[in-house]
Amino acid sequence: MTAIRTFPLPALLLAVAATAAANDQVAYSGDYFYNFEFAYLTPDGKNEQWCIKGDMAPAERADRWGTSRVVVEGTLGPEGKYGNLGVCKRILTVTRLLKVINMRGRE
């Protein structure tokens, strides 16, 4: 005889809602700063930094220190103190780099 597994409906609904929320991607633009220790985005219209989690190599020069103007797609985490000395207000998990312009190295 085949065993049938059942899941409580609330648990199933929470799992579906969590998956849907995780798949919601939003586009963000701003100034991307990076160096050998960490990287962050200063988003357009905000006076704060968001730590970057994800592959941003195409927005970085070979000297591994500089800035770029970027548009990324990703998921923004909750408010807190993140990164080097807690300077970042949030963590932005980047899933796709959409646009890179004005790449500049350390001056």
C-alpha positions in Angstrom: 0.0 0.0 0.0 1.3 3.5 -0.8 1.6 6.0 2.0 0.1 9.4 1.4 1.6 12.3 3.1 -0.4 15.3 4.1 0.7 18.7 5.1 -1.2 21.2 7.2 -2.7 23.8 4.9 -1.2 26.8 6.8 2.3 25.4 6.5 1.8 24.8 2.8 0.5 28.3 2.2 3.4 29.8 4.1 5.9 27.9 2.0 4.2 29.1 -1.2 4.2 32.7 0.0 7.8 32.6 1.0 8.8 31.2 -2.4 6.8 33.9 -4.2 8.4 36.6 -2.0 11.9 35.3 -2.6 11.3 35.4 -6.4 10.2 39.0 -6.4 13.1 40.9 -7.9 13.2 44.7 -8.0 15.5 46.9 -10.1 17.7 49.4 -8.3 20.1 52.1 -9.7 22.8 54.1 -8.0 26.6 54.5 -7.5 28.5 51.3 -6.8 31.7 51.5 -4.7 34.1 48.6 -4.3 37.5 47.9 -2.9 39.4 44.9 -1.6 37.4 44.8 1.6 33.8 45.4 0.7 31.3 46.8 -1.8 28.2 48.9 -1.4 25.6 50.7 -3.5 24.4 54.3 -2.8 20.9 54.1 -4.3 19.4 56.9 -6.2 17.4 59.3 -4.1 18.7 57.9 -0.8 21.4 59.1 1.6 22.5 55.6 2.7 24.6 52.7 1.6 23.5 49.1 1.0 26.1 46.3 1.2 26.2 44.2 -2.0 26.0 40.4 -2.0 26.4 38.8 -5.4 28.6 38.9 -8.5 29.4 42.4 -9.5 32.7 41.6 -11.4 31.5 43.1 -14.7 31.1 46.5 -12.9 34.7 46.4 -11.5 38.0 47.3 -13.0 41.1 45.1 -12.8 42.6 47.3 -10.0 39.7 46.2 -7.7 39.1 49.7 -6.3 36.7 52.2 -7.8 33.2 53.2 -8.6 30.6 52.5 -11.3 27.1 53.7 -12.1 24.9 50.6 -12.1 21.4 49.2 -12.5 20.9 45.9 -10.8 18.1 43.5 -10.1 17.8 41.9 -6.7 16.3 41.5 -3.3 16.6 44.1 -0.5 17.1 42.8 3.1 15.8 44.3 6.3 17.2 47.4 7.9 20.2 47.0 10.3 23.9 47.8 10.5 26.0 45.8 8.0 29.4 45.8 6.5 32.6 47.6 7.5 31.8 49.3 10.8 28.1 49.0 10.2 28.0 51.7 7.6 25.4 49.9 5.4 21.7 50.2 6.3 20.7 47.1 4.3 22.0 44.2 2.3 21.1 44.0 -1.4 21.4 40.5 -2.8 22.1 41.1 -6.5 20.7 38.5 -8.9 21.4 40.3 -12.2 23.5 43.2 -13.3 21.4 45.1 -15.9 23.6 48.1 -16.8 27.1 49.4 -16.0 28.4 52.9 -17.1 31.1 55.3 -16.0 33.6 52.8 -14.5 36.3 54.7 -12.7 39.3 53.5 -10.8 40.9 54.9 -7.7 42.0 58.5 -8.2 
